[in-house]
């Protein structure tokens, strides 16, 4: 049985990923009546610089490189919070880092596979996981506000390198 690879190949055109994310962000912000400011857009571009989660202080450092001056950390956190609220970015708690959302559905729970070797993260949608968590929550009388599942391991590309 061949595994379905959810991680992008090293040869994929990542500029397409970034352009799609920015176009989606503009559409979402317009439909929600909120502004995708220059700062928010730059933060989103930095988060999308690769398929690896990025920490807030790395975003801050990269903004400093782009602008020539260092913005206040709160500025970055506000931009990240805004992008999370719009469903454009997710926070991976275990890594204390942020990753761009690949889902075009802005109202969704998130399931991530994170490679311990290369650091890439892949977002997946799985109704079975959603259903299992929802059913368990109902059985124990728990109301789920946010459901983010993070699974760490090794992607097929890193396994092939061994």
Secondary structure by P-SEA (a helix, b strand, c coil): cccccccccccccaaaaaaaaaaaaaaaaaaacccccaaaaaaaaaaacccccccaaaaaaaaaaaccccccaaaaaaaaaaaaaaccccccccccbbbbbcccccbbbbbbbbbcccbbbbbbbbaaaaaaaaaaaaaacccccbbbbbbbcccaaaaaac
